Structures are given as structure tokens and as C-alpha cells.
Amino acid sequence: MNSDIEKQKTVVYINSENMGAGDDGLGGLLMGTFLSTLEDFAREVSHILLVNAGVKMVCTGSDKLETMQALADSGIEILSCTTCLNHYRLQDKVGAGSKSTMFSILEVLTGTDKILTP
């Protein structure tokens, strides 16, 4: 690998509050553990993109908000779909990251070679 070429950062795409399908309690626990562990990889991750129910994790009242704020503080840009926030009536409750259009989300997704989806 040429040292002049910057290493491509990983983008994390999340579309749910839960990880996997099946028991929602277990899925929520797994997602919390995934996000906490993701802090150890913060240097390798440029963005977390949240769509559908995934946007709930950055909003007031979420048990994952503190972890999401820590990820944002570590330098990861967190983008939440505005359409999704509006759908869940959460547009005024975002506590970490920023609101984003689908256009911006697609710009990030198409600009990277590495997309991780828990």
C-alpha cells in the first residue's frame, strides 16, 4: 500500500434500534454493545448514518444517546435522516450528531468503499 494514499474510512449504516432479527430485547442489548465497542474503532470510522428507527438512538430518552454522543465526541460524524426524524416526531429531540437529507447520506455511502451494517 502506498503511504501517500489515505486509508479509506469505514461508514456505519444503521436502520434499526436493534441488531439482528428476533427478540427485540436481545437485539437492543446487542446494538448497545456494538455501539460501545465501536468506540474502540473510532479512528477507523468516519460516519454513522441513521435511517428509519435507527434515528431514535440519538434522541432524548434513548438509552443509547450517551454512547452516541461519545462517538460524536470522538470525531465520528453522525447523520440522521430528517424524513425519518419527522416520521417518528423526533425532529426536536436530537441529542447527538446532526439532521441530514437523503442526498447527503447517499453522498457519504457512495464516497466510501467500506460500509458496515450491524
N, C-alpha and C positions, 0 to 999 in steps of 0.2 A: 504494500500500500504506500502510495506517495504521501509523504508527510506534509506536502503543500496543500493537499486536498482535505478540507474539513470533513470530519466524520459526520455522516447523516444522523440527525437526531430522530428519536422514536416519538411517534404520536400515539396517544392512548385514546381510543374511541369507545365511549360508554353510552349505552342506550337503555339502561335499567338501573334500579337501585340495588338489584340482586345480581349475584354471579351464578350463572347456570340456571337450569330449569328444574323444577320440582318443588321442594319445600322452601317457601319464602323466608322463613326464619333462618334456615341454614344458608340460603342464598345471600341474605343481608349480612350475616356473620362473615361469610367468605369475602364479600365485597369490602367490608370494613378491614379485614386482614390484608386483602390485596392492596388497598389504598395505603394502609400503614406501612406495608412492605415496600411499596412504590417509592416512599421517601428515601430508601437506601439506593435507589437508582435515579435520583433526581437529576444528576449531571447528564444522564443519557436521554432524558425525556424533555422535549421542547413544549409540547402542548397536551392538555387533556380536553377533549371535545365531548360535550354532553348534549344528548338529544333525548327526546321522549321523557320517560320517567327518570332518566339519569340526572336531569336538571334539579330534581328535588334534593340531591345531596349537597348542593351549595347554598341551600336556603335556610333561613331561620327556622329552628325547630328540628333540623336533621341531626341525628346522632353522628353523622359523618362530616358535618360542617367544620369542626375544629381541625380534622385531618386534612380536609380540602384547603383550608386556609394555610396550614403549614406547608402543603405542597405549593401553593401560590407564592408563599413567602420564600420558598427555596428557589424560585426563579421559573417555575413551570407556568406557562400561560394557560389559564383555564377559560374556555369559551363555552357559554351556554346558549343554546338555541332560543331566540326570542319568541318564536312561534310556540315552542313547547312551554316556555315560562307563561305565556299568555293563556295557553290552553289549561294549564293547571292553576291559573290565577295566582302566580308566584312572582310576577314581574317586579313587585316592590319588596321582595323578601330575599334577594340575592345577597349573600354574605361573603362570598369568595369568588374571585375571577370577575369576568365581565360578560355582558349580554352580547350576542353575536348573530349575524344573519347567516342563512344557509350558504350564501355566496362565500363568505369568509371561511366558514367551516370547510367547504369544498376546496378553497384555495389552499388551506393547510393540508388537507388529505391528499390532494394531487401534487403537492410540493415535497412530499417525503416518500422514501422507499420502504419505510418501516412503520406499519400500523399494528398496534397491539389492541386486541379486543378481549376483555376478560369474560 
